Amino acid sequence: MKYRIVVDPDLCIGAASCVTIAPDAFTLNTENKAEVLDHGTAPEGPSYVREVELTPEELEAVIMGAQSCPTLAIEVFDEAGTRLYP
């Protein structure tokens, strides 16, 4: 199933808890802001918004990474557009 992961760079403070929990989904850029990867890679370069196919286990890791963000800078949506987190 496809999911849309969104990082708000204005809210991100670079705590990197998302990167620690879900390193295949998140990385920090040169501005110390979280960006979204596609299964550990950035085929078109890292991005603050990316649609990715995730297994249930990968989705769980992404949501746990989002939950770990102290500023709630990460949102997760399913392919119907329903917000899964926060």
C-alpha positions as CSV (number, residue, x, y, z in Angstrom):
1,M,0.0,0.0,0.0
2,K,1.2,3.5,-0.7
3,Y,1.6,6.1,2.0
4,R,2.4,9.8,1.9
5,I,4.9,11.0,4.5
6,V,5.3,14.7,5.1
7,V,7.9,16.6,7.1
8,D,7.3,20.2,7.9
9,P,10.7,21.8,7.8
10,D,9.5,24.8,9.7
11,L,8.6,22.6,12.7
12,C,11.6,20.2,12.5
13,I,14.3,21.0,15.0
14,G,16.7,18.2,13.9
15,A,16.3,16.1,17.0
16,A,16.9,13.0,14.7
17,S,14.7,10.7,16.8
18,C,12.9,9.8,13.6
19,V,16.2,8.9,11.9
20,T,17.2,6.7,14.9
21,I,13.9,4.8,14.8
22,A,13.3,4.6,11.1
23,P,16.6,5.1,9.2
24,D,15.2,3.7,6.0
25,A,12.5,6.4,6.0
26,F,14.2,9.5,7.3
27,T,17.5,11.3,7.1
28,L,18.8,14.7,8.1
29,N,19.8,17.2,5.4
30,T,22.6,19.8,5.5
31,E,20.2,22.2,7.3
32,N,19.7,19.6,10.0
33,K,16.1,19.0,9.0
34,A,14.5,15.6,8.5
35,E,13.7,14.5,5.0
36,V,11.8,11.5,3.7
37,L,13.6,8.6,1.9
38,D,12.2,5.8,-0.2
39,H,13.4,2.6,1.4
40,G,16.7,4.0,2.5
41,T,17.4,5.8,-0.8
42,A,16.6,9.1,-2.4
43,P,16.0,8.3,-6.1
44,E,15.0,11.9,-6.9
45,G,16.9,13.3,-3.9
46,P,15.6,13.6,-0.4
47,S,12.3,15.4,0.0
48,Y,10.0,16.8,2.6
49,V,7.1,15.0,1.0
50,R,7.3,11.5,-0.6
51,E,4.8,8.8,-1.5
52,V,6.2,5.4,-0.8
53,E,5.0,1.8,-0.7
54,L,5.4,0.3,2.7
55,T,4.9,-3.1,4.3
56,P,2.9,-3.1,7.6
57,E,6.3,-3.4,9.5
58,E,7.7,-0.5,7.6
59,L,4.6,1.6,8.2
60,E,4.9,0.8,11.9
61,A,8.5,2.0,12.0
62,V,7.5,5.2,10.1
63,I,4.7,6.0,12.5
64,M,6.9,5.3,15.5
65,G,9.5,7.7,14.0
66,A,6.8,10.3,13.6
67,Q,5.6,9.7,17.1
68,S,9.1,10.3,18.4
69,C,9.3,13.8,16.9
70,P,9.1,16.3,19.8
71,T,7.5,19.0,17.6
72,L,5.0,16.8,15.6
73,A,6.7,17.8,12.4
74,I,5.9,14.5,10.6
75,E,2.5,13.5,9.2
76,V,1.6,10.2,7.7
77,F,-1.4,9.6,5.3
78,D,-2.7,6.5,3.6
79,E,-3.4,6.4,-0.1
80,A,-7.0,7.6,0.4
81,G,-5.6,10.7,2.1
82,T,-6.7,9.7,5.6
83,R,-4.3,11.0,8.2
84,L,-2.8,8.1,10.2
85,Y,-0.6,10.3,12.3
86,P,-0.8,12.6,14.2
